[in-house]
């Protein structure tokens, strides 16, 4: 499988992927600097998470956030809102990653995030173990014809 210029899979050397997630703390400049730092540190690729708070609430539910955020009044929705990488950043991030030669891909959690990732040319989709049994999402991602990485973990279904 290829992630941009990176070949991964059986017979290939181990690859180091920098997980950006919500490390940007709400700053696009910080997110760009994290890509630069990943490249400088020797990462072979970087990964984002693309979702809307509605997608995650639909998939995982709402309610009080775990501690320490719950006692501060956070719900799961407000935590998702705070951690979200804003959609307008994705084109900037993919363009920057291409300029510095760092393959970039993303986790996907729903149809809105899938549409956005398709619009920026995401090369590979990552499915979290929580969504590994979400047939609608898996079928939509498979329909793109792009490679998919699926995390496995404990499942009851």
HELIX and SHEET records of a PDB file:
HELIX    1   1 UNK A   28  UNK A   40  1                                  13    
HELIX    2   2 UNK A   53  UNK A   60  1                                   8    
HELIX    3   3 UNK A   70  UNK A   72  5                                   3    
HELIX    4   4 UNK A   76  UNK A   83  1                                   8    
HELIX    5   5 UNK A   89  UNK A  100  1                                  12    
HELIX    6   6 UNK A  111  UNK A  119  1                                   9    
HELIX    7   7 UNK A  129  UNK A  131  5                                   3    
HELIX    8   8 UNK A  135  UNK A  142  1                                   8    
SHEET    1   A 2 UNK A   2  UNK A   3  0                                        
SHEET    2   A 2 UNK A   6  UNK A   7 -1                                        
SHEET    1   B 5 UNK A  17  UNK A  19  0                                        
SHEET    2   B 5 UNK A  45  UNK A  50  1                                        
SHEET    3   B 5 UNK A 103  UNK A 108  1                                        
SHEET    4   B 5 UNK A 124  UNK A 127  1                                        
SHEET    5   B 5 UNK A 147  UNK A 150  1                                        
END                                                                             
